[in-house]
Amino acid sequence: MLRHEFQPGRLVAGFFLTLTGVVYAGDAGGLWETPWFAVIPLTSAGLCLAALAGSAAHGLRRQRGDHRELPGRDDKHVRG
């Protein structure tokens, strides 16, 4: 498996979107009642926190000059 750089923004966004899915799955399964608008604050908060985490990670990476070459990484396929 090729190594890749850690992207905390994607981790946070994925966590909150998964949490939203679990909340609605619990409602669909009859475990609890979820209002229809519950997805709005969960998704909004998750995306805002993901943007904050991604920006912080990018700033730290840029400040440290951490642009190491990872094995198997081809710069032609990396968007920047």
C-alpha atoms as one frame of an Amber mdcrd trajectory, in Angstrom:
protein
   0.000   0.000   0.000   1.363   3.398  -0.943   1.897   5.937   1.805  -0.045
   9.157   1.707  -0.049  12.322   3.746  -2.417  12.628   6.689  -5.382  14.875
   5.948  -7.274  15.611   9.168  -9.955  17.665   7.418 -11.144  14.625   5.499
 -11.110  12.563   8.678 -13.299  15.084  10.532 -15.699  15.467   7.598 -16.009
  11.708   7.247 -16.666  11.302  10.966 -19.483  13.853  11.006 -21.103  12.542
   7.829 -20.940   9.004   9.242 -22.440  10.285  12.505 -25.284  11.855  10.524
 -25.898   8.516   8.799 -25.928   6.679  12.138 -28.421   9.162  13.578 -30.786
   8.647  10.659 -30.267   4.877  10.666 -31.244   4.810  14.341 -34.353   6.788
  13.508 -35.221   4.481  10.618 -34.690   1.443  12.848 -37.043   2.849  15.466
 -34.418   3.201  18.191 -35.090   6.932  18.660 -36.862   9.911  17.080 -34.777
  12.286  14.980 -36.193  15.571  13.644 -35.919  15.913   9.864 -33.741  19.029
  10.163 -31.075  17.376  12.358 -28.818  16.874   9.340 -28.300  20.631   8.916
 -26.398  21.391  12.170 -24.517  18.071  12.126 -23.318  18.498   8.562 -22.617
  22.227   8.905 -20.639  21.803  12.116 -18.716  18.887  10.623 -17.794  20.756
   7.459 -16.755  23.875   9.416 -14.573  21.814  11.749 -13.137  19.934   8.770
 -12.223  23.217   7.085 -10.606  24.437  10.296  -8.623  21.203  10.738  -7.565
  21.172   7.088  -6.450  24.789   7.205  -4.497  24.235  10.411  -2.785  21.151
   8.989  -1.934  22.981   5.775  -0.520  25.911   7.736   1.610  23.625   9.904
   2.843  21.669   6.891   3.741  24.884   5.078   5.423  26.392   8.139   7.584
  23.303   8.695   8.395  22.997   5.018   7.185  19.405   5.158   7.058  18.562
   1.466   8.813  15.224   1.673   8.762  12.954  -1.299   6.696   9.883  -0.504
   7.580   6.546  -2.114   5.546   5.892  -5.233   4.320   9.458  -5.446   4.275
  10.924  -8.920   4.013  14.727  -9.062   2.218  14.588 -12.407  -0.870  13.200
 -10.661  -0.837  15.494  -7.635  -3.062  18.522  -7.793  -1.724  21.569  -6.074
